[in-house]
Amino acid sequence: MIEKIQNELQEIAETIKAIVDIDITIMDKNLKRIAGTGKLKNKVGSKGPKNSVFEKCIQTGKSYFINNPINCEECLSCEINGVCKEKAEVCFPIIIEGKVEGVIGMIAFTEKQKAIFLKKQESYKDFDKRMSELISSRIKENAFSNKLRYKSAELLTVIDSVDEGIIIVDKNGIVLSNNKYVRNKLMNKNILGKNIEEILPKFIVNKFRENNYRLEEEEANLKIGDIRYKFLLSLVPIYMEDEMVSAVITLKDFNKLQRSVLKISENWEGYTFEKIVGHSLSFVQVKKQAQHISKGNAPVLLLGESGTGKELFARAIHEESDKKNELFLPINCGAIPENLIESELFGYEKGAFTGANPNGKIGKFEIAKNGTVFLDEIGDLPLHLQVKLLRVLEEKEIVRVGGVKAIKIDSRIIAATNKNLIEKVQKGEFREDLFYRLSVIPINIPPLRERKEDIIELANYFLNRFNKIYRKNIKGFSKRGQDILLKYSFPGNVRELQNIIEYAINFASGDFIDENLLEKRIIKEKDELSLNMSLKEMISQYEKKVISKLMNYYGNSTEGKKAIAKKLGISIATLYRKLEEIQ
């Protein structure tokens, strides 16, 4: 441990020597000399003598005062006894956090030094304690300094590895540091020591001051050389004792943010119609219809039951359109809380409402302003937002919540629903004008029960997929297994088939998935009502059948139960009551 501060220990030894005029040696707990003065300086790095008083000092943790080394009992077993040139010495253990880490020796080699030593012997009584405290504090300082250097290097490495710009400025706006991203963008132009006003647009700097040096995701265009960049810029102040001492500025590449952060998943890239499995006549016709309208920019309304693959069609339309290099942004209108959906879709200006980000926020339509926005479960969009969506479709512009400025966009809208929108229009739950604007191109995706020819093809597709995922080698389905799949109506459509195959893959032990595995997962549809039942019993039995079927499809989780309650048009409390009755 003490070797880590060897240079400092040498300085301490030289200082003690200058004060007491006696030579000093300092050894670690292994008797290796770490520091020394006078005759002992040349021995630094060598080992101290075995069985010496130095070794005893380390072993016992006691101090030793030796007035006559030749005849002293403690020195009799020392390997250099008889040839030792020391006239007198004192050894103090170096104790750090309760452990002996070394020894300090004060050694007189002349009679004059011995006389001085004996005269001042009493003054050395608490020397060990003071030296241990001094060395311990130096070791802690050294450890802290090393840790600080490590943390500093670690922080700089992390900052340089971040794929966004980071600039640190002092309270006067002078640049103290910047990361590799900034240096690359500035073509290694040195900005250290310069005022941030020379780098950022003036209106941004003014906003810093207006917002008490705090800003979040403010759009800023920077021209660097011949290249113009669009950034989302944020600033966070750093305070010490309630005083701002510096600030951290981050720069996010807006275009890159669109491409990489919000592109949902690279697995979807290039998802064309050829990759959508199914060759039944009705399904092929729908794919051709969707492919035919892909190049245009007109709104598309995808209609179909849950699990038929509406999002796959939306992505395929996008991938084969002129916007394929722009952002595809899916939004589930039924999954976002009603009180948040407006700000999520359209964004908001600063101070728009209580609890909002004080600097405002960019909305989904603005983020994907040149791409494709997929509005899933459009039938769940609140009425008051349907007016704003109509404006997006007709005027190609949005207005942030709390704002007045219209922002032009050129995104294509693809909507999807498993609900009867005409019925909702008749009930006053959906705007008629919006329905007609959305359904310029309606595409009906058939349920799986209407394209039986695709069931085995899809089953084999999922079989191959899950074989790879779970590292299985299931070869296929037994004849009776195929018959069961073909006879089943699949109320959950392709998504349910996928879940059934994944289940079977996990439990299959042979080469083929047989009817026994599939029957455990497939919802039985046989008539379980008896003529001997009362009407109340029949209703109860039917409810049990329906709820069990839906539980099998949606699962037993809280979210699954919410989906079931929504599907049945009952409250979650009513569903829980019926589940208790069933049990």
N, C-alpha and C positions, 0 to 999 in steps of 0.2 A: 504493500500500500504506500509506504513512505517514499519508495523509489520514484513515484510519480511527481514528487516535488524535489527531486535531487538538486537542482540548481539553487532552489530557495534554501535547502538545508545547508548547502555549501556556504551560502551567504550568512546564514545564522551561525555556523561554526566559525567563520572568519570574524564575525562581530563579537562573539563570546571571547575568542582569542585576544582580540584587541582590548577588551575590557579587563580580563583577569590575567592576561599574559601567561596562559597555560594552554598547551596544545589540546585540540578537540578532535575526537573521532565519533562518527555516528554510523551505527550499523543497523541493518534491518533484522527481522526476527530469525532470519537464516544465517546470521553472522556475516553477511556480506557488507563490506564497508561502502557506505553511500556518500559520505563526506569526510574531510579531514584537513587538518592544518599542519604547518611545519613539517616535521619528519613523517607525519602520518598522511600527508596529502598524496604522496606517491603510491600509497597503499590502497587508494580508492579503487574499488572493483575487486579487491582480493578478499579472502575469507579471514576472519579473526581466529585466534588460536582456540583449539578444542579444550574443553574442561576449564576454560578461563573464567574469571569473575564476570566477564561480559555474558557468557553463556548462562551462568548461574542467575544473573540479573534477569535475563529473558525468561528463564524457566520459573523463577520464584516471584517475579514482579516486585522484588525488593531492591532498595538502594544499598550500595556497598561503598564504604570508606576504607581505603587501604593505605596505611601509613608506611608499611614496610613490605613490599611485595615478596621479597625473598623468603622471609620467615612467617608470612601470614598464612593461617590455616586454609583460607579460601583459595590461596594460590598454589598450594602444594601439588594438586593434581593437574595443574595447567601444563600443557605440552611444551611450553617454552620456559618453565620454571628452571632457574639456574642460569639461564642465558638472557633473561629479561632485563632490559635496560631502564625500565620504569622505576622512578624513585618513590612515587606516590600516585594514587589515582582515586577517582570517585566515579561510580557508574550509576546512572539513573535510568530506570525503564521508561520507555515512551508508551504511555497507556492512552489508547484512543477507543472511546465507547466501551470501556471495561476490558479491553483486550490489549496485551502487550504486543506492540507492532515493531519494536526495535529498542535500541539502547544508545544513550549518550555517555561517552567517556571523557573525563577531564584528566589529563595525564601530565605529570611533572617529570621531565627528563633530566633536570639539573637540581643541585642542592638549593640553588637560589629559588627556582620555581617551587620546590618542595616547601621551603620556608614560607613563601607567600601562600601556598595552598593550605598549610597547617594553620596559619594565622587567620585565614578567612573561612575555615572549615564550617563554622557555625552558620555563616551566611548562605551556605549551600543546602541547608536543610530542606527548604521547600522549593528548591530549584527544579526538581523533577516535575512537580505539579505545574509550575509555570511553563516549563518547556513543553510538556505534554499538551497543555492548553493552546500554546502558540502553534505547535506543529499540527495539532488537530484542526485548528481554525484555518490554517493554510491549506490543509488537505481538502477541507470542505469547500473553501474558496476555489481551489483548483477544480474540484469535481463540478461545482456549480458553473464555473467558467467553461469547462469542457461541454457540459450539458447545454449551456447557452449557445455555444458555437455549433454544437450538433443540431439543436433545434432550429437555429438560424439557417444552417445549411439545408436541413430538412424542409423548412418552410419555403426557402428559395427554390428548391427542387420541385416542390408541389406547385408553387405559383408558376414556375416555368412550364410545367406539364399541363396546366389548364388550357383548354382550347378556347380561351376568350381573353380579351385584353385586360390587364390589371395595371393601374397607375396609382402610386401612393404619393400624395402631396402633403405639405405641411399646412399650417393654418393660414399662411399667406398665399397659398396656391403654388408654391415652388415644388417642382417634381423631385421627390426623394428617391423613387425607385420605379422600375417598370419591368414587366416580364418579357419572355422571349416572343410571345405572340405580338406584343406592341412593337418590339424591335424589328421583327420581320415585316410587319405592315409598314413601318416607317423606313424600311430598307436600311436598317442599322443606323439611322440618323440619331445622334445623341441628344436626348431631351432632358437629361439630368441637370438640375439647377435652373431650368427654364420655368417661366410662369405658365400655368395651364392655359391661360388666356391666349397664348401663342399657338396652342394646339387645337383646342376645342372651339366651336362656334360661339360667338359672343352671347347669343340668346340662351345657350345652355349654361354658361357661366352665370348669367343673370338669374337664371332659374335656381341655381345652387343657392345664391344669396337670398332669393325670395322665399325659399323653402327651408331656411335654417340649415343649409348645407346637407340636405337630405333629398334624394331623388331616386325614383325607381322606374326603370324601363321607359325612359324618354327617347323618342325617336330622334336621331341626329344623323345628318349627312356630312361625311368628312371627305374632303378631296386630298388625296395623298399622291403627289406627282400627277400623272395623267389619269389615275384611277379614282373613281368616286365610290365610297363605301357607305352603306346604310347600317347603322348600329342601333341597338337598344342599349341605352346608357343608364347606369345606376351609380349613385354616390351614397356612401355611408360614412358619417363622421366617427372619429375615434376620440373619446373623452378621457381625460385624467383629472380626477378631483374636480369634476363638474366644468372643466375647461376643455374646449376643443383644441386638440394639439395637431391633429392630422386628419386625413380622409382617404378612403379607398374608392377609386373609380373603376368600374367594370364596364367593358365594351363587348357586347354580344353581336356577332354578325347576323343581321336580320335574315338575310337570304339563306344562310347556312342553318339557322334555327328552323326555318321552314322545311328544309330538305332533310335534316338529320334528326332533330329533336321531335318534331311533330309528324314525322312520316310513319308513325305507329309501329311498323315492323318491316324489316327488309324482306321477310319471308313472303310478303304480299307483292313485291315488285315483279312486274312482268306477268301478273296473273290474268291471262287472256281467256277468251271463251273456249279455246282448245283444251284448257286445263280443267274446265268444269265438266265433271264426269256425268255421262248420260247420253244414250243414243236412241232413246225411244222417239217416235215420230213427233209427238206433241212437244217434247222437250227440245228437240232439234229445231223445230219451227220457232219456238220462243227464243232460243239462242241466236238464230239467224235474224230475227226481228230486232233484238237488242243490239247485235253487232252492226246491223244496217244503220241504226240511228246514232251510233257512237261518235261519229265525226262531227255531228252538229253540236249546237250549244243550247238547244231547247230543253226545258225542264222535263224530267222523266219521273213517272210514278210507278214504283214496283209494288205489285199487289200479290199477296200470297200468304198462306198460313205460316205460323211460326215454324222455323226450322227448314224452310224450303230453299234457303240460300240466297236471300235478297241482297245481302251485303256482297256476296261473291259476284253477283251480276253487276252491282254498282261499281265494284273495283275493276271488273273486266271492261265495262263501258269506259271508265276513266283511262285505263291502260291502252285502249285502242282509239282514244280521242286525241285531238291536237293538244290537249292539256296534260298528256302523260308525263311530261317532265316537270310539271308543277305539283303542288301539294294535293293529296287526297285526304280529306279530313272528315272522319265519321263522327257523328254526334247522335247520341241516343236521347231523344226528346223526353222519353219516359223515365230516364235514369237520373236526370238532373232535378233537384228540388225546384218547385215552382217559383220560390222567391229568389232563386239564383240564376235561372235559365236565361233571363233577359240580359243580365250583365255578362254571362258566359258567351252568349251568341254575339252580342253587339258591343261589348266592352262598356267602359264608363269613364267619365271625366273625373278629375280630382274633386273631392267634396260632394260627389253625386248623392251619397246617402251615408247614414251613420254606420260606422264600422268598415267603410270602404277603404281601400288603399289610398292614402292621402295624395298620391301622385297619379291616380287613375290606372286603368288597365286596358290593354288591347283585347278585342274580342275575337272569337273564332272566325267570323266572316271576314274580318280584316286580315287575319293571319293567312287565310286561304283565298285572298282576294283575286288571285289569278288562276286558282285551281278548281277542284271539285269539292263541293260540300255535300256529304251524304247525311240526310236527316232521317234517321231510323225512328220508327214509332211516331210518325208525324201526327197521327190521330190523337196523341196525348199532348200536343202543343196547346198551351192555354189560349183562350180566345183573344185576350188583349195583345198577345204577341203575334197572332195570325195577321193582324193589320200591318205590323212592321215587316213580317216576312213577305207580304204582298208587295210592299214597297221595294223590297230587295229584288223581287222578280220583275216588277214593272219598270222601276227607275234605275236599277243596277247601282244602288247606293244605300249606305247605312248611316245612321246617326247614333253616336254613343249615348248611353244613358246619362242624362244631365247635360248633354251637349246640344249645340245648335248647328254645328258645321256638318254638312253632308260629305261623306267620304265615298268616293267612287270605287266600285269593285267590279270584277268581271268573272266571278265564279259561276260555275254551272251547278244548278241545284238538282240533285237526285233524291227523291223522297221515297219512303217505303212504309207500308203498314200491313197489318194482318186484320184490320178492322174494316167494317163496311162504312166508308166515308159518306156515301150517299145517304145512308140511314142517319148518320151523325148530322149531316146537313139538314135533314128533315126535322131532327129533334132540336135544331138550333145550337148544336155543340161544335159545329165546324162551319166556317164561312164558305158560302157557296162560291163567291168570286175567287177565293183562294183555291178551292177544290179544282175549278176549271183551269186556273193558271198552272197548278201543279200537274194536272193530268193531261197536258198537251200530248204527251206520249205515254199512255198507260201500257204497262206490260204485266200480264198475268202469268205468274210462275206456277205451274201445276203441282199439286201435292203428290207425294210419292205413291200413294195408293192408285193414282190415275196413270202412273207410268211404271207398271210392274216389271216391264222389260229391263228397267235400270237397276232393280234391287240387287241382283246377284253381282252385277258389274260394280256397283257401289260397295257392296259387302267385301268383294275381293280387293278393291282399292284401299279400304280401311284396314283390311287384314294385312296387306303388304306394309302399310304405313305403321301400324302398331307392332308388327313383327320387328321392324327396325328399331322402334322406340324402346321396346321391352326386350330386345335381343332374343326373340323367340323364332321358331322355324315351323310354325303351323302351316301345313300345305294347302288347306282349303276347308270346305264344309262337306259333311256327309250328305247323302241324298235326302234323308229325312230332315236334316237341318235346313237344307235349301227349301224344301217344301214348306216348312214352318215359316220361313222368312217370306216366301211368296204369298202365303195365305193371310199374313198379318196385314192390318190396315195402316199401321204406323201413324197414329194421331200426332206424334211429334216429328214426323217426316224424316228428312235426312239426318238431322241432328240426333234423333232418337236411334236411328240405325247405327250411327257412329258410336253412340254410347253403348249399345248392345254388343257391338263387335269388340269394343275396348274391354268391356266386362268379360266377354268370352275368352279373349286372348289371355287375360290375367289368370283365369282359372283352368284353362285347357291344359291337359296333361298328355294327350296323345297327339297324333299327327293331324287329326281333323277335329273341327268343332262340330259336335253332334247335337241332336235335338234336345238332349237332357240339359245341356248348358243353356241353350237358347230359351227353353221353356221356363227356366228360373227367372229370366229377365224380361221376357215378353209379357205384356199385359194380356191376360186371358179375356176373350170376348164372348164366351158362351153365355147363354141365358141362364142366370142363376135364380130367377124368380119362380116361385112355386104357386100353383093355383090354390094351395091350401093356406096361403098367407093372407092376412088382412091388408087393406089398402095402405094403412100406416106402416105395416111391416115391409110391404113391397117398396114404398118410397124410401124407407130407411135402408133397405138392402141396395136399392139403386144408388142412393147417396154414397153408401159405403164403397160400391163398385167404382163410381166416378172419382171419388176422392182418392181411393187406392191407386187408380190408374194415373191420376195426376201426381200423386206422391212419388210413384215409380218414375215418372218422367222428370219432374222438377227437383226431386230430392227432399230430404227431411230438414234441410237448413232453414234458418229464419228467412233468408232471401227467397228460398224455394216456396215456403209457406205464403209469403207475401204475394208471390207470382200466382199461386193457386187461388188465393182469395180474390185477386184481381180478375183472374180468368173466370171465376164463378160469379163474380159480381156481389160478393159478400164481404163483410168486414173481417179483419184478421181475428178478432175476438170470437166471431161466429164460427170461423173455421176451427179454432182451438176447442170450442165447445163440442163441435161435431166430431172432432178427433177423439175427445174424451169418451163420447158416447160409443164410438166405434170400438174403442179399446175395452 
